[in-house]
Amino acid sequence: MTSVSELNRESENNMNDDIVAQLDHQLRTIETAASAYDAGNKDESVAIAKSLITIAHHTGQTTSLLAHLRARLTRLFTTVDKPPYPQDWYSPMAEIEGKFQFRAIDAAAQPSTYIEPTHFRPTLERKKLTRQVQAPEWWSNEPVIIQHGKKTTRKVIALWASEASAPERTSNEQYVAALRQMAYEVLKSPDLLKLAKR
């Protein structure tokens, strides 16, 4: 006869297997969305954002998959450097692409420049991933963008993308490129992949 404790243990194992399967599904969604992004469909950044929220966003109202797996402190690869950070401009997740042209010195003998419309692209393999940080630090704390002293985190970008309209996303290429870089980070993180039994 099966004891109550054995039944509880079996139920817990089944629940854990289900959450592992959910984590694997979210990672596969990120993989698919990243491939579509690379093929030119930048709107797939929304799918990346929503899967990251499911995996890492833990509040009083929502429980992340990492929390369900009792693995909230899982280490994830990060593109962000160790502090201190420059406060005027810092964007390790997304590089600026564009033509920077310089005009001749003007009549007042002051050099001036103008910049043609620029674009952002994720750094991907151009920046080697060597650091890992715990998931709460990765999600809520690390600055992935700093502009004029204002810090933006992965959590802020992902929550924005999950609610932003298509025109809003189109107008913020830096955030969208950063989401693609987040996908690159999680898909390279061995501890997270191990949790999903990959």
Beta strands, then each sheet from edge to edge (+ up, - down):
strand 1: 75-78
strand 2: 89-90
strand 3: 94-97
strand 4: 100-102
strand 5: 113-115
strand 6: 119-122
strand 7: 131-134
strand 8: 145-147
strand 9: 150-152
sheet 1: 1+ 7-
sheet 2: 2+ 8- 9+
sheet 3: 3+ 6-
sheet 4: 4+ 5-
end
